[in-house]
Amino acid sequence: MRIDNRRFDQLRDIKISRNYIIHPYGSVLIESGNTKVICTANFEERVPYFLKGTGSGWITAEYSMLPGSTIKRKTRNSSRGKIDGRTQEIQRLIGRSLRSVVDMKAMGERALWIDCDVVQADGGTRTAAITGSFIAMVDAFYKLKAEGKIKKSPIKNYLSAISVGVTKEGNILDLCYKEDHNAIVDMNIVMTCDGKFIEIQGTGETDSFSRDELNKLLDLGEKGNKEIIEMEKEILEDVGGFQFEE
């Protein structure tokens, strides 16, 4: 058994609270074990300059960790006057992941801003942010459709993300912070409902890994993502105006 008595292939308990904040078009508090992330979705009726006049929309993300989210106080990026490399990497990952499952033409010439704020960090903040952002995005487009600003869902597929890793004990799914800190190999896997990969981020932290080990980690990540997507389907069942192609 693991630190928190889970099986090696078991997800942490996941709780998703929709419409968590009243002002955004979509908002979600996602809790994965002790990790908690607030994801909000807001529209802006303009696009970056390189898309002006194309009829295509854009999706971009911002990510931050609140000062009290970690054991040692996390300094705000605004205090530094710049965004650190890790934050930039995660923001780009979230944006790429969401754009991959959206028909940008169907959303019209507008931008969707996704903001992810980590309230409490215990590993897997970027993967939780992607899953939470997807659900917030679905609700945002549902409300946009209800306002008559789009005719149909621009969302083409379900989306989720999860971490996997190799420890001295073996391969594990959905790493908490202590497991991630001590992992031999650490990997984040972003997938769609039909089993396709959007992004695979894998690193040998203290040792290399073989093709066979990689395949086993991908299988483990696929198992976790399938379970999360089944949760998403159940959670979003009331949003009948958005039928995703599977």
Summary of the structure (lengths in Angstrom):
residues: 246
radius of gyration: 17.9
end to end distance: 35.5
largest distance: 56.2
contacts: 817
relative contact order: 0.17
helix: 31%
strand: 29%
